[in-house]
């Protein structure tokens, strides 16, 4: 067995693209080695990446494929041999198989006698296979954006390929990628090491060789190094800590090869700006970490992660330069904040006519009017239920929600859209309910995010999103495949999450209906939300796919009710009795399907004298249906499922003793009618036939 190393050297790759490419390259190499039978038992694959490289190290690669023996079958014996002499068919088959005609043998199977041949195939060397197949795998990596960099050449990649390392133990694998022949020379840190090649003697020495050249190739090691450096730098400020920010950590991990951290300061006067502005400037514009005190408030310090190592003098220069850039950004933010206050949000509504929402639909002024119509419908639905909320504050928040798009601060810091509107509403005395609703209108931004705390904020979020979704569907901009340019799936995910995690007594039908969508578009939107609810139940709540299918098959307009049924079903499926009932329901559906295909008529169990076991099932079901209905009304789904599971003895006896598809049409119809009643009577919680049983 041998170790194999592949490293693709590149110009700097955007940080957001690296992690996915690293994982995909590892998967492709693993699949290639597995497909070609080159992985030994217990083989281990490790991936590495930095802004300038993607690498895969595999321990336990076979030197060559094992030889194989294959049995081939050709034409019939009668066609291949006439009077004992080989025909042209026999000679053609022997040539194709690579054996002599004399080596052909007679093979007898269920269809008759045929010509056969045993072919021995010699395994190919790993080096040969890798050289032939790996370049195709590398150049097939998915990148959000690709580029051509060799005139007249067809290959496209995220950045130009500059070097390739491919080693099988100490031997160079003779492959070529985008015109670059593989060797054993990598590159170190561009500044700290320079362009002098870093020779890799063995794959196992890869990480250490690059470490000596000021490159940490292991992503987890760089991540830990950055965290430790942030801790160390922050300890120099009494009572301070750096603000946890996992996305920013991942960004700087993929921006650096040899990370270090410098602590800088800015003037306390800028702390008068809202914290959201300060953090956004540091985080999104400069990739700095904020520093906070024990009370969680921002302190006048920042932490910058560098991709280099400097002495004290160099660190002082970098600290001064970073602080100067940050100060300039803060000055701009303060100027825009003060300038924007000259025109209050209430006076900015008319300006939304000049801000395009979508070219085929209209301006944000149109969008605001449409949102208001939806919000009024949602408010009307809530008032019927007696839910307490401030309708006037809701409508004012909807009216002003998009006005911060006309402010200078949002034009400069677009990621603060909504947040700035909420801050301005608070500063301008528009009321806490209005300000909070505007501030949280874009939350949840992801399935991990929290929903708005207030009813007004939740309703604003629902109204804005459902109006966007239905309007886009109306002009043919529904998501297709992986394409979703208007982020409609994210908007729908947020609606499902708000309904699932709030106390709003609203269903998906209520939300969709509030938009006024009708006809085919409404059916399409409803199907879209069904798909998003399935995603939420499986990927966010973690329910098994068959549990989700069973719940959705019984209807799932009420999101919280669907969750409750899924929870009960997940618990109940562990019961042997319930598993047997689920299998029986699947059998019932199959029988009814067969009956429909054969055009058998469903009758009534009361039309004939049933077999004793059938009558027992009918009696038990009739007694249980009202009990289950009461439990369903109370949403006591666990108790309802436990009650349904008690049918197992009579159901087992029915299928053991009763021929459902009896030759007598009357008996057959009665039996079919009975199992149809059982199926419909107990499928309101879930379609149990969807449950996968062992």
N, C-alpha and C positions, 0 to 999 in steps of 0.2 A: 504493500500500500504506500501511497505517496501523498504529500500535501500539494494542493494546487492554489495558486494566487493569481488573481486577475485584478489589475488596477487600471482604470481609465483616467488619464490626466486631462484636465480641461482648463479653459479660462474660467474665471469666477462665475459660478452658477447662482442665480437668485435663491436666497435662503428658503423661500416658501416651497421651492420645487425639490429640494434635496432629499428630504425624508422619504417621500413617496418613491423617488427614483431608486434610492438605496434599497428599499424593500422589494421593489419590482425586480431589480437586477439579481438580488439574492434568490428570489423565487424562480426566475428564469434559469439561472445556473443550476439550481437544485433540480428543477424539472428536466433539464437537458441531461444531467448526469444520471438521473433516475431512469429516464427514457432509454438511454444508451447502455444501461446496466453497468455503470462505472462507479457506483457508490457501494462501498463495503458496509457490512453491518456495523452499526454504531458510529457511522460517519458524522462529523460535526461541521456545520456551515456557519460562518460568522461574517457579517457585513460591516463595512466601515464607510465613512464619508467625511469630507471637509468641503469647503467652498470650491476647491480645485481638484477634487478627485472622488470617484466612486470605486469601491474595492470589495472583493469577495475572497475569503480564505476558507478552503475546504480541507479538512483533515479526514483521511480515509478514502482516497480515490484509488481505484484499481489501475494498474499499469495498462491493462487492456481488457477488452470484453472476453468473457468465457466463450469457448467454442460451442457451437450449437449443432444440434441434429434435427432436421426437419423432414417430415413425411409429406411428400407431394403426391397428389392424385391427378391422373391425366385422363385421356379418352378411354372408352370402354375397351376391354380386351379384344373383343371381336373386330373392332375398327383398327386397333393397333397391330394386330397379328392376323394374317391370312395364311391358313395351312402351316402355321408355325413360323412363318417368315415375317419379319417386321415390315410394316408399311411406312409410307411417308409420315403418317400421323405419329407413329412410334418414334421415328427418327427426330421429328420436330420437337416432341416432348422431351426426349433424351437430351437434345441440344439445349433446350430451354432450362432443363434441370442441371445441366453441366455434368452429366454422367454418360457412360457408354451405354449403347443399346443393350448390351449383354447384362448390364446391371439392373435393368428394369425388372420389376417383380409384379406378380398378380396380387391385387387387393380385392377382397370380397367384402361387400357391405350390403345393407338392406336393399339397395337398388340393383345389385348385380356384381359382375366382375369388371374390374377396371385395371388400368396400368398404374403402377406406383413406382416411386423412387425415393430412396433415402439420401438426403443431401446433407453433407457436413459443411458447415460454414465456419470459417476461421474468424475469431473475434478480432476487431480492429483495435489498434493501439489508441490509448486515451489521447495522446498528443495529436494524432492524426484527426480523430473525431473533433476534439476541441478546436483545432485550427480551422476545420471546415464549418463547424456549426456555431461557434460562439460569436463571430462577427455579426451574423444575422440577428442573434438574440440581443446583442448590445444596441444595434441600430434600430431595433424595434421597440425600444423603451418609449413609453408615453411621456411626452412633455407638453405642457399647456401651450408653449410657444417654441417653435423650431426655427432654425436658420440654415441657409446655405453658406458655405465659406470657401468652397473650392470651385473655382470657375469651371463650368461644364461638367461638374460631377453631380451625381444624383442624390448622394446622401444628405440628410438633414439631421441636425442635432441641436440640443439646446445651446451649446457653445462649441467652438472649434475643439477638436481632439488634438492635444499637444504631445502626449506620450502614452504608451501602453506597456504595462508590465504583465507578462504571462509566464509563470514558472510552474513546472511540475517537478517538485523537489528543486534540484539545482539546475535542471535543464530548461532552456527557453522553449516555450511552445511557439512554433512558427506560424503565428496568425497575424493578420493585418486588419486594422480597423480604420476606415476612412483614409487610406493611404499611409497610415502610420504602422510600421512594422514593430511587433512586440520585442521587448528586450528585458533586461533586468535592472534598468536604470529609472528610478523615480525622481521626484523633485521635492526639495524641502520648502521651508517657509520662504516666500518670495523676497522678504527684506532681511530677516535674521540669518538666513542661510545662503541666499543668492541662487543663481541658476546652476550651480555646480551639481552634477548628477549625484543621486544617492543610490549606490549599488545595493541591491537586495540579493544576498547570497542564497538564502533559503526562504520559502514562504513563512516559516515559523519565526523568522527574525524581522519580519516586515514592520510590525508596530514599533519595536525597539529601534530599528534603523532610522525610522522617520522621527522618532522622539529626539534622537541625537541631532536631527536636522530641524528641530523646533516645530514639529508637527505632531499633534495628538490626534491620531486617526480614529480613535474610539469615541463615538458620540456620547455615550454614557459617562465616560471619563471626563470629557470636556464639560459636560453638564455639571458634574459634581465639582470640578475644579472651579467653575464660575460661581457656583453657590458658596463654596468655601471662601473664595476671594471677596465676594460681596459681604459675607459675614465679617471677615477680617477688617475690611475697609470701614464698615459701619461701626465697629466697636470703638473707633477713635472719636465718635460723637457720643457723649454720655446720654444714656437713656434712649438711644435711637435704634431703629431697626429698618431694614429695607423692605419696601412694600412687595409682598409676594405677587408675582405676575408670571404665571406659567407660559402663556403665549409669547411674552417678551423673552423669557429664558430660552424657549425653543428657537426664536429668531436669532438671538446672539450666538447660540450654540452653532448655528449653521452659517454664521457670518465670520467665524474665527477658526484658526488652526492652532494658535498658541495664545489663549486668552489670559489677560490680566485685567485688573480693575483699578480705576482711579476715582477718588472721591473729590467732588468739586462743590463750590458754594455759589449762591446767588443772593442778591440783596433782599433782606426781609420785607422790604416795602412791597415786593411783588406778591407776597402772601395775601394781600388785599384782594387779589383776583380770586374768582371761585376755584376751588380745588380741582374741579373737573377740567378747567382750562389749563391749570398748571400741569396736571398729570398728563393730559393729552399732548401738550407741547413736548414734555420730556419723553413720554413713551412713544408716541406715534411719529413724531417728527425728528427726534434726535436719538431714539433707541436708548434713552437713559432710564434708570430705575429711580423712582421717587423714594425719599427717606421720610419716615414718619416717627412721631414721638409715641410714648406709651398710650396717649389718648387717641391715637390713630390719625391725628392731624398732620398735614404735610409740614416738614421742616425746610429751612432754606439751604438744602443740600441736594446733590444728585450723585448718582453712581454711573459711570460710563465704562462699558466693557470694551477693552482695546484688543486688537489682533496683533500685538507686538509686545516687546519687553524693553523697558527704558530705564535709565538711571534717574536719580532724583531730579537732576536738572531737566531732563527730557520730560519727566512726569509733570513738573511745574509748568513747562511750556504747553503741554497738552491740556492740563487742567485750566490754564488761563484761556486757551483758545476755545475750549468747549464752553466755558462759562460766558465768554463774549458772545458766542453764537446764541446760547440760550437766553441771554439778557436781551438780545435784539428781538427774539421771538416773543418774549414776555412784553417788551415795549409795544410791539405791534398789537398784541392781544389787548393790552390795557387801552391803547388808543381806540381800537375798534369797539371795545366795550363802552367806553365813554361816548363815542360818536353815535352808536346805535341807540342810546337812550334818548336822543333828540327826537326820534320818531317812535312813539309807543306801538306795541303790537296791534292795538285796536285800529290804528291808522294805517296799518300795512296790508290789511285784507285786500283792498282794491289793487295793490301792487302785484298781487298774485296773478292777475290777468296777464302779466308780462313774463311769467315763469311757466315754461312748458312742462306739463306732466307727461304726456305722450302725444306724439304728433297727430295720431288719428283720433284721439279722444278730446284733447283740449288742454287748457291751462290748469294750474293748481287752484285757480279760483273756481273753475268747473269742478275739479276734484273735491274741493271743500263743500260746495253746494250738494254734490252727490253724497258725500260723507254725512252731511247733516240730515239728509232724507233717511239714510240708513239708521243713523243714531236715533232719530225720532221713532222709527219702527221698533227698534230694540227697547227703547225706553217704554213704549206702550206695552210691549210684552212683559216687561218687568213689573210695571205698575199693577197689572192684573194679578201677579203672584204676591203682591204686598212687600216686595223687596225694597228696603230703604236706600235711597240715594238722592243726590241733589241734581235734579234734571236740568235746572238752569245752568249749573256749573258744568255739567256734561256738554250741553250745547255750546256754551261759550268756549270750552276747551276745544271742541271740534272745529269751531269757527276760526280759532286762532292757531290751531296745531301746526299749520304749514307756514305761518307768517315769518318764522325765523329764517326761512330760505331767502328772504330779501335783506337780511342783515349782513353787515360786513364781516362780523366775526364768524358766521357760518360759511360765508364764501371763502374765508381764509382757512378755517378748520372744519371742513365738511363732515368729518366724523362726529362732530358735536351737534348735528342736526337733531332737533327735539330737545336735547338737554339744554341748549342755549335758550330755546323758547320757554322751557319751564323755569329757568333761572330768571329770564327777563320778566315773565309773568309774576313771579314772586317779588322781584324788585319793584315792579310797577303797581303792586298792590291789587292784583286781580283776584286774589283769594287763593288759599292753600289748595283747595280741591281742584281748581282750574290749573294752577301751576304744577301740581303733582301729576295730574292726568297728562298734560303736555310733555312733562319731563320723561314719563315712562311709556310714551306711546309706541316706541319701537322695541319694547321688551315684551316677551322674551325674544332675544336675537338668535338664540339657538336652543336646542333641547336641554342644555345644561343650565340655561339662564333662568332666573326667577321671573314670575309673572308680576304685573302691576299689583300693588297692595290695595288700591282703592277700586271701588266699583266703577267710578267714573273713568279711571284709567283703563280698566279692563274693557269697558264698553267702547271707549275711543279706539283701543287697539283692535277690537273685533270689527267695528264699523269701517275703519280705514282699510283693513286687510281684505274683508269680504268684498268691499266695493272694488278694490283693485283686481281681485281674482275674477269676479264676474264680468267686469268691464273688459279685461284682457281676453277672457274666453269668448266674449261677444264679438271681438274683432279677429278671432282666429289665432290668438297668441297663447294657446294652452301649451304647457310643457310637453315636449316630445322626446322620448328616449333620455339621453343624458343632457339634452339642451333645455335650459330653463333661464333664459336671459333676464326675465323680470322677477326672478326669485319667488315664483308663486308657490313652489313646494314649501319653502321656508315660511312664507306667510300662512299657508294652510297648517303647517306644523304648529305655528304659534297659536292659531285659533283653537286647534285641538287641545293644546296644552293649557290654554286659559280655561276652556270648558272643563277640563279634567281636574284642574288644581284650584279652581276658584269655587265660590259658593253660588255662582250664578245659576238660577233655575232655567237654563236655556239649553235647547238641543241643537244639533247641527242643522236640522230643518228650520228651526227658528232663525238661526244666523243666516243661512242661505236665503230663506224667504224674505228677510229684511231688506235684501238688496234689490228685490223686485224682479229678479231673473225668472224667466218662464220657459216652458217648452223644452226643446232639445238641449239648449244651453243649461237649463236647470238640471236635467238628467246627467249631463256631462260633469257639471260641477259636483253633483251629489256623488257620482262615481269617483271623482277625484278625491273628495273628502273621505270616502270609504277606504281608498288606498292609503291616505295619510293616517287615518285612524289605525289601520293595520300596522303601519310602520311604527306608530307611537306605542301600540300594545306590545309589539315584538321587540323593537330595538331600544325603546326608552324604558318600558316597564318590565321587559324581560320575560314575557309569557311565551310558552312554546308555540310553534307555528300551528300545530293542530288545534290547540286550545283557542287561538285567535280565529282560525277558520271556523271552528264550531260556534263561537260567540257571534261572529259577523254574519254567519248563515242564518241565525235566528233574529237578525236585525240589531242595529247598534246606533240608533239615532241619538240616544242619550249616552254621552261619553262616560260619565261617572257610573252609570248603570252597567255599561259594557265592562268597565274595569272590575266592578263588584262581581259580575257573573264570571269573568275570567279568573278572578281570585278563588271563587268558590269551586269552579271547575278544576283548577289546578290542584286544590286540596283533595277533591273527591276522586280524581283519577287514580289516586294511590290505593283506593279500595278495590279488592278483588271483585266484589259484587258489582261495583260501578263499571269496572272494566268489562265484565261479562255483559252488562246491560248495553254498554256502548257497542260491543261486537254484535249483539242482537239487533240493535237499531240499524246498524250497517246492513245486516242480513235482510231486515224488513225493507229497507230502501231498495236493495237489489231485487228482491222478489217483486215489489211493486213496479220497478222499472221493467222487469221481464213481462209482467202482466200487461203493462201498457203496450209494449212492443208486440205482444201477441193479441192485442185488442180484447183482453178479458175484461168483463164488466165487474165493477165493484158493487157489491150488494150491501145489505144491512145484516149485522149479526142476529137481528131479531127475526129475519125472514125464515130461518130454518132452525131445527134443533141442532145445536152445536155439539161437537165432541166434548166429553167432560173436561178435558184439559183446556179446550178453547173457551168453554163457559167459565172456567175458573179464572182465566186471563181476563175475560170480559168483566166479570164481577169485581176482580181486584182493581182493574184499571178504572172502572166506574166509581169505585169507592175512593180511589186515590186522587183522581183528577181535581175535585173541588178542594181537597186538602192542599195540593200543590199550588193551586190557583191562589189560595189565601196566603200561602208562604211567599209566593212571587209578588203579590201585592205589597207585602211587608218588606220585600227585598231580602228576605231570609233565604238566600239562595243555597247556602250550605245545608240548611235543614231540608229544603226542597229536593236537593240532589240526593241526600241521604234517604228521603222517603221514596224517591224513584228507584233507588238501588234495591229496595225491599221487594220489588217485582221479580227479582232474579229467579226465585224458585218456580213461579208460575210460568215465566217466560221460557225457562229451560224445559219445563215439562211440556209446554205447548210445542216447541220445535222438536222435542224427542218423539212425541206421540202423534202429532197432527200432520197430515199431508196437506199443506196449504193449497197447492194447485191441484186440488182433487179433480177427478174426471167428471164428477157431477157438477154442472155449471152453477147450480144453486148453492151447493156447499162451498164450492170454490169462491163464488162471489161473496158469500158471508164471511169466509176466512179472510179474504182480501180486505173487505170492509172493516173487519175487526182490527187487523194490524195497521190499517191506515188510520183508524181512530186513535190507536195507541200512539202511533208516530206523531200525529198532530197534537194529541193531548199533552204530550210531555216534551215537545221540542221548542217551547217558548223561551226557555233559558238558554239553550244551545242546541245545535244539531249534533247529537251525540255520535252520529255515524261518522263525523269528521275526526273523532278521536282515534289515534293510532294505538292499537293494543298489541301486546307481544304475541 
